[in-house]
Amino acid sequence: MKRILPYYLFFFPFALSAQTVVTIKIDGSINPVVADYIHEGIEKAHHESAACLIIYLNTPGGLVQSTRVIVGSIMESPVPVIVYVSPGGAHAGSAGVFIAMAAHIAAMAPGTNMGAAHPVGIGQQPDSIMNEKGVNDAAAFIRTIADKRSRNMQWAEDAVRRSVSITEKEALEKKVIDLIASSEQDLLLQLDGRRVGLNAATVTLHTKGARVMPYEMSFAERILNILSDPSISYILMLLGIYGIMFELYNPGAILPGIVGVIALILAFYSMHSLPISYAGLALIVFSIILFLLEIKIASHGLLAVGAVVSLLLGSMMLIRSDSSLEFVRISLAAIISSTVVSALFFLFIIGMGIKAQRRKVTTGLEAMAGAIANTMDTLDPTGTVMLQGEVWNAESMAGKINKGEKVVVKEMRNLKLYVEKANG
């Protein structure tokens, strides 16, 4: 027993560390919130003395800057980081390729794929020189990652330059990933006993039978992650502009102003990390001005057409990336629906409201002016008239008016109508 005790004390810390594995899930675009979440996940795994951190990855791509932050966090991680492209049907595109290649161990589930997306922004013609510089920089970046992790450098560069994609089986054959796992338990079994280079040391993973500890985004992070979507940011910006504009047109309404300011602040938060085109933003503001002018000026629809075209082009140009590798764009459905709703709202709802305000008053004292009445007796100069089925005292403002003639009401003072003889 005395001989066994020292060995037990020596291996006890390793046994404890093998009992916990921290997991996080990335399902969506890569943005600053996701970068912070992954960094927090690494710190959580380190704090829990976990055997490793497993990142479940399913992403179409995202911001290059956020991707660099994530790769840096993984490279400097004090615990092994495993990127697992999962579940079946998941995709690690564009930025996801960089993250998977940076992992200490990269794994994929059956029925998944990996590759660059190379999306092209809607309505944009990116500068060829700037695009080439971005691609060259990204190619060098991913070659560095692949070399560091002893992975297929040629495929990694092709994923950037030629936008190639690969299945999980092809990825394993070409040494892009380290293993294929059908489930979380299968992944933990295959990870057990693997040696991982961690900074200047080498550690052995003990994950068989490990306790899995999911680490979720906080409520605030989930909200901020949603707000980081370019389409959400775009809709919030429009709501903010409309809300403030309605408050200015109708001071004292309060609610439109409050909603507008909150929406604009949230939109500015969302846009601070997005590549915004100020030309696109100017076109959107100009379209709102044209819609308002269409309501007030008879342009036979020309201003309305200009407003729709300006809003459509501005929306397409609003998010403009300097690199074709970044997956950041506003949904075409959001652009079209927002343009149609804005046009209908300004041309019909707001237009009808302003026309109703300009319509001649038909009730009350103001409605008396210009009304036609019939004299019930001779006005010389006073008498009575019949107006809208009621008998009124009246006084002629222009000489004697005979009984039975039509008169025009000019004004009313002290419940007496002042009239003149109607022409014709």
VOKOLSE-965975 format. One record per residue: x, y, z of N, C-alpha, C in turn. Coordinates in pm, whole numbers, plus 50000, padded with zeros to 5 digits. Example, Ala and Ser with C-alpha at 12.3 -4.5 7.8 and 13.67 -1.06 7.14 Angstrom:
! residues 2
513194943150780512304955050780513204967050780;512854977550708513674989450714512905000350787;
This chain:
! residues 424
500834988050000500005000050000500875012550000;501965012450076502845023950081503505026449946;503775015249872504405016849741503425022349638;502145019349652501125023949556500775038549579;500805043049704500355056449739501085067549663;502415067249648503075078049573502605079049428;502405067249365501915067349226500515073149219;499695069849317498315074949321498335090149334;499185095249424499255109649444499785116649319;500675110049246501245115949125500205117049014;499405106348996498455106048885497095112148921;496875115349050495585120549093495195133549022;496125143549010495755155848939495345153348795;496035144048728495685141148590494315134548580;493995126448677492685119848677491575130148694;491845140148780490835150548799490625158648673;491755162448605491635170648486490915163448374;491015150148371490375142448266488875141148287;488395145548402486975143648432486085154448372;486665165148320485865176248269486295180348130;485315182448043485535188047910484515199147890;484975211147860484085222547837483745223447688;482455225747659482025226847519481305240147496;481485245847378480735257647336480245255247193;479195262247155478605260447022478575273646947;479085273246824479045284846734478175280946615;477015287146606476085284146497475635297346434;476415302446340476115315246278477395322046234;477275334646195478415341946142479415345646253;480655347646213481725351346305481765366546319;481655371246443481635385646470482345388146603;482485400746645483195403546772482605396646894;481275394946897480645388347010481085373747017;481135367046902481575353046897483045351946937;483865361646894485285361646932485435362547084;484655371347146484705372447293484205359747360;483175353647302482595341347357483615329947356;484345328447247485355317947238486485320647337;486895333147349487945336547446487485333347589;486225336447620485675333247751485605318147772;485275310747665485235296147674486595290347707;487645295947647489005291247677489355294047823;489005306047869489275309448009488475300548105;487235297448066486415288548148487045274648158;487505269348046488145256148045489405256248131;490175267048122491395268048202491065269048351;490035276848383489625278448523489135265248582;488445257148501487915244348547488955233248540;490175236548497491235226548478490745215348387;490015219248281489425209548189490495202948103;490205190948058491125183947969491275191447838;490165197447791490195204847666488915212947649;488905221547550487715228947510487305223947373;486025220147359485515215647230484595226547175;484895231147053484075241246986483265234346878;481945233846895481065228746791480865240046690;481255237746566481305248646468480385246046350;479565255946320478725255946200478555270546158;479345274846060479335289046023479565290945874;478905300745814479165304045674480385313045659;480885318445772482015327745766481745339845852;482465350545827482265362545906483365372745884;483605380945985484565391845975485995386745989;486865391845902488265387845905488935391746036;488665403846084489295408446207488895399646326;487605396246334487155387446442487785373746430;487955368946306488605356046284490045356146334;490755367046307492135368146354492205367946507;491235374546571491205374546717490985360446770;490065352946707489785339246750491005330246730;491625331446613492815323246586493905326246687;494085339146720495075342846820494755336846956;493475336946994493075331147122493355316147126;493085309247015493325294747010494815291747014;495605299546938497045297246935497685299247072;497175308747149497755311647281497005304647394;496095295747361495275289247463496105280747559;495825281847689496525273447787495955259347796;494835256847726494235243447723494075239247577;494105226347548493895221747410492495225747359;492445230347236491185234447174490885224947059;489715218647064489275209546958488125216246885;488235217946754487135223346673486455211546605;485155210346628484365199046579483255204546489;483405202746357482385207346262481215197746272;480155202446333479035193746369477795202446388;476575196846375476195182846346476245180046196;475685168546157475625165046016474935175945936;475525179645823474995190445742475615203845773;476455204345877477105216945915478205220345815;478615233045818479595237945722480555247545792;481835245945766482825255545815483325263045693;482695274245664483025281845545483815294245576;484635298445481485385310945489486125312045623;485655320645714486325322245844486375309245922;485385300445901485375287645971486555278945936;487085280445813488255272645773489465276645857;489655289745877490775294645956490685289446100;489465289746155489295285446295489565270546309;489045262646215489275248046221490755244646203;491425251646111492845248846088493695252746208;493235262646286494015267246402493875258146523;492875249446524492635240846639493785231146662;493985227546788494995217546819494615204246755;493305201146759492785189346690491515193646616;491435190746486490275194046404489505181346373;488195181846395487355170046370486115174346293;485535164846221484315167346146483345155746166;482075158846164481045148546172480715143746031;480195131646016479785126845884478725136145823;478855138545693477875146945624478145161845637;479375165445676479735179645687480765183145580;481015195945562482025200145466482715212745513;483835215645451484655227245489485185233645362;485235246845360485785253745244485475268445245;486175276045160485975290545153484685293645080;483995304045124482725307745063482885318444957;483855327344975484065338244880482775345244838;481945350244929480745357344887481095370744825;480325375144727480495388244664479365397044709;479675408944761478645418044810477645421744702;476365422544739475305425744644475475439944594;475405441644463475425454944407476785461744413;477855454344436479175460244449480125454344346;481105462144307482195457344226483475460344304;483945450944386485085453844472486325457344392;487125466244447488355470444384489275458344370;489745455744246490525443644220491855443644294;492505455344303493795455944371493625453344520;492615460044581492355457944723491965443644751;491165437844663490745423944681491935414444673;492845417044577494025408544562494915409544685;495055421644739495855423444860495245415644977;493905416344988493225409145096493395394145083;493275388944959493415374544936494845369944965;495825377844920497235374244946497525374045096;496985383745166497185384345311496545372245380;495315368945337494615357545397495325344445364;495855343345240496565331145201497825329145287;498545339945310499735339045395499345335445538;498245341145584497765338545720497415323845739;496685318045642496245304145658497415294545637;498395298345554499585289845540500355289145672;500415300645739501095300845870500395291745970;499065292145970498285283846062498505269046030;498395265645900498545251645859499925246445892;500955254745873502325250445904502485248246054;501895257146133501975255946278501345243046328;500215239046266499495227046309499835214846223;500835215846135501285204646050500125199245967;499395208245904498285204245817498605207545672;497735203245582497945204545437497955219245396;499135224945375499265239045343498725242245204;498905233045111498455235644974496935236444968;496255227145035494795227945034494325240445105;494985244045214494595255945288494675268345200;495745269445121495865280945032494835280444921;494555268444868493535267144764492155271044817;491905268144945490625271745005490415286845003;491535294245014491465308945012491445314144869;492375309444787492535315144653491495309944553;491165297044563490285291044462488915287444518;488675290444644487385288044708486965273444699;487915264344717487585250044710486925245644840;486095235344830485455229344947485825214544953;485595208445069486035194745090485085187745185;484845174745163484015166845253484855161945370;484195156145468484935151545586485905140245551;485515131345459486395120245421487595125245345;487375134545251488485140345176489405148245268;488805155245366489615163145459490535154145542;490045142545581490875133245659491995127445572;491665123845447492665118145356493765128245325;493405140945309494375151245272495035157845393;494795152345511495395157345634495045171845663;493785175145632493255188245668492705187745810;492105176345845491595174245981492275161946040;492015159546169492685148546239491805136246256;490475138246259489625126646278488175129746239;487405119046218485975119846193485255113246309;484315120446369483575115046484482085116146458;481365105146485479925104946456479095111546566;479665112946686478925118646798479915124446899;479355130647000480205136347105480965125447179;480285114647213480935103647283482025097247198;481745095847069482745090346978483955099546971;483705112646971484805122246969485665121047095;485025120047211485765119047336486595106247342;486035095247288486785082647285488015083647196;487875090147079488985091346986490045101247035;489605111147113490565120847165491415115047278;490875105347348491555099747464492915093947424;493945098447492495285093347468496065100947363;495455110247293496165117947190497075128247257;498255130047198499225139647248499095152647168;499065163847239498845176947179499965186347220;500545193347122501545203547151500865216147201;501165219747325500515231347387501595241247426;501725251847343502785261647362504145254447363;504855254847473506195248647476506155234447530;504975229647569504875216347630504015207147543;504015194447581503165184547514502315177847621;501005177447598500095171447695499355159847630;498935150647713498155139147667496715140747714;495785139347621494375140947655493835128347722;493055130447828492365119547898490885123147900;490195119047797488795123247780487805111747788;488275099447801487355088047807486525088847935;485205089347919484315090248034484305103948100;484805114248030484865127548088483475133548106;483345142148206482095149448229482075161548137;481035162648055480925173647960480235185548027;480855197248020480315209448081480035219747970;478795220847926478475230947824478605245147882;479185254147805479305268147845478505276547745;477375281947791476475289247703476785304147702;476365310647595476415325247590475485330947695;475865342047754474965349047847473825355347769;472775359347839471625365547773472055378047697;472915386147760473385398447694474175395147569;475015384747575475805380847457474915375747345;473855368447380472945363647276472245375347206;471835385347285471195397047225472175404447135;473405406547183474395413647104474785405746979;474765392546989475075384146873474005385746766;472745386546809471655388746714471785402546649;472115412546732472245426146681473415427546584;474385418546591475545419346503475235414546361;474045409346340473635405246206473425417746120;474085418746002473925430645917472485433745881;471655423545859470245425945824469495432145940;469755427346062469125433246181469575447646199;470865450046180471405463546191470755473046092;470545468245971469915476245865468475479845901;467725470045949466315472545986466235482046105;467125480446203467135489446318467445503846275;468345505346180468695518746133467485525546068;466745518145985465555523745921464495527346026;464285518446123463315521346229463715533846308;465015535146334465495546846407465255559746331;465555559546201465335571546118463865575146113;463005565146091461565567746082461025572946214;461455566746325460935570846456461265585346489;462515589246466462915603146494462215612846399;462065608846275461405617546177459935619846214;459235609246257457825610746297457705619446421;458675618246511458645626546632458815641346596;459685644146499459895657946457458675663546385;457965655246311456775659746239455575661146333;455605653746443454495654246537455045655446679;455595667146716456225668746849455245665546961;455745658347059454905654647172454365640547165;454575633647051454095619847040454895610747135;456145614047158457055607647256457455593447215;456495584447198456825570347170457685568647045;457325574746929458185573146810459605577946835;459745588846909461075594146938461895584647024;461265579047128461975569747217462405557247140;461475551547065461785539546986462865542546884;462765554246820463745557946718465145559346773;465295566046888466625567946947467215554546991;466405546047055466895532847099467335524546979;466505524546872466845516846752468125521846688;468315535046682469525540546622470765537046704;470665537846836471805534346921472195519746901;471185510846897471475496746874472075494446735;471575501946635472115500746499473565505346494;473885516346564475265521246566476185511246635;475695504846743476495494546808476795483246710;475745478946640475905467846546476835471546432;476775484046387477545488046268478995491746299;479325493246427480675498046458481745488246414;481375475546402482345465446360482125461046216;481145466946148480855463046010481465472945912;481855468445794482425477545694481315485545626;480975497245682479875505345632480325514345518;479525515145414479755524445303478945537145329;479645548445343478945560945370478135565645249;478545561545130477755564745010476395557845018;476405545145061475135537945076474265544245182;474875548345294474125554845402473525568045354;474295575845277473795588545224472615586345129;472675575945049471575572944956470295569445033;470435562245143469255558645223468615571045285;469445579945340468905592445396468265600845287;468905601445170468345609045058467005603445014;466845590245018465575584144979464445588245073;464745589245204463735593645301463295607945270;464265616545235463945630445200463055630945076;463365622544977462555622344855461135617444884;460985607644971459645602945007458835614345070;459455622045158458755633045223458385643945123;459295646845029458995656944928457875652444835;457805639344808456735634044722455375636644784;455305636144916454025638444985453605653044975;454585662144976454275676444981454275683144845;454985677044747455115683244616454495674244510;453735680244419453125672644308454175670444201;454805658644202455865655644105455435644844007;454175640844014453625630343926454395617143942;454865614544062455515601744092457005601244069;457605612044014459045611843984459875611044112;459485618744214460225618344340460105604644407;458925598644396458725585444456459615574944389;459705575544256460565566144183462025568144224;462435580844233463805583744275464075578844416;463075580044505463235575444643463405560344650;462595553044573462685538444573464035533844520;464475539844409465765536144350466905539444446;466835551244509467875555344603467935545944724;466765542244778466735533244894467265519444857;466895514544740467335501244696468845500844676;469385510744604470835511144578471615513444707;471105522544791471785525344917471835513145007;470745505445011470715493345093471705482945043;471825481744910472755472144853474215476044878;474455489144885475815494144901476205495945049;475245494945140475485498745280476625490945345;476665477745324477735469345379478715466345267;479915471545281480905469445175482205464745237;482565452645208483775446745266484975449545178;486125451545242487365453245167487945440045121;487385429045169487895415945132486745407045089;486935400044978485895390844931485795378445019;486715377045116486675365545205485695367545320;485245379845341484365382645453482915379745417;482245372445503480835369145482479985379245558;479845391045503479045401545566478195408245457;476905406345466476015412645370474605412845426;473825422145373472425423345414471595413945327;470675407045390469815397745317469045405045208;469035399245087468305405244976466815406045008;466305396145080464875396445118464595408245210;465535411145303465355422545394465385435745317;466265436745217466355449045138465075451445059;464605441144988463405442844904462185445644989;462005438045097460825439945181460835453745247;461995458345293462095471445356461795482545256;462285480845134462025490945030460545491644997;459905480144980458475479944947457645485845061;457925481545184457175486545300457355501545315;458595506345298458855520845310458085528645205;458105523745081457385530644973455885531045001;455305519745040453875519245068453515528145187;454375527845289454095535545410454075550545381;455105555245309455185569545283454135574045183;453945566345077453065570844969451585569445004;451225559945086449815557745114449435562045255;450075556345357449645559345494449945573745532;451225577845518451585591545551450895601345457;450845597845327450195606545231448725608745262;448025598045297446605599345332446415607645459;447345606145555447235614045677447385628945651;448365632545566448565646745536447405652245454;446875644445360445715649045282444515651145372;444365642345472443235644045565443385656845645;444615660545679444825673045752444525685145665;444755683745533444525695045443443065696045398;442265685645422440885685445375440065696445443;439145701845369438295712445421437455707345538;437335715645643436565711945760435095711145725;434445700345768433025698345734432115699045855;432665701245972431855702146093432315714046176;431465718646268431825729546358431645743046293;432085753446362431925767146317432675769946188;433875763546173434665765946052433955761245926;433075751245943432375745845826431315755345773;430905765545850429875774945807430355783645692;431615787745696432125796745593432055790145456;431395797545360431265792445224430035783945201;429285780845309428085772545293426965780645225;426085773645154424955779845082423685778345166;422975789545186421715789545262420605796145180;419355794045219418175800145152417525810045248;417215821945195416555832045279415115828045303;414665829245429413275826245464412395838845463;413045850245468412345863045451413345873045395;412895885045369413775895045309414805899745412;416095899745367417185904645452417375919545420;416955928145517417055942545489417445950345614;418595949045668419635939345625419565926345701;418685925545805418635913345885417405905245854;417435892645895416315883645874416735869645914;416095859745854416435845745885416725838045758;417585827745771417925818945659417845804545705;417665795445607417665780945634419015775345587;419775769545685421095763945654421165749845712;421315740045623421455725945664420325721645757;419095726045721417915722145797417705729945924;418505740345948418375748346070418095762946034;417335769746120417015783846099418015792246177;418615801646105419635810146164419265824946144;419615833346242419545847746222420665851746130;420365860546034421355864245935421295879245908;422435884145856422515898345819423235899445687;422625907245596423215909045465424405918645473;425475915145407426675923445404426745932045278;425785930245186425835937545058424425941045012;423725948945086422405953945045421275944245071;420115947645018418895940045039418905927044958;418435916145027418325903144958416895898244976;416225894944865414825890944870414635876944925;413415874244968413035861145021413165850444913;413645838544953413765827044862415025826844780;415915836344798417155836544721418265828944799;419255824444723420385817344783421465827344824;422035824744940423085833444990424285824945033;425455831445036426705824945078427095830145215;427375821045307427795824945441429255829045437;429545841145481430905846245484431575843945619;430835846145726431375844045859430245843145959;430575839746083429585839246188430155845746312;429365854946371429755861546494428545861746588;428785857446711427715857546812426455850446763;426645838746702425545830346653424685837346547;425275847046477424585853546364425455851646240;424745847546130425465845446006425505858445926;426645861445868426795873045781426945867645639;426045871645552425915865345420425965875545308;426195870145189426095877845066425295869944965;424725876944867423925870144764424835861144680;424375848744660425155839144582425095842544436;426205841344364426245843844219425655832044147;424765834944053424155824043976423135817044058;
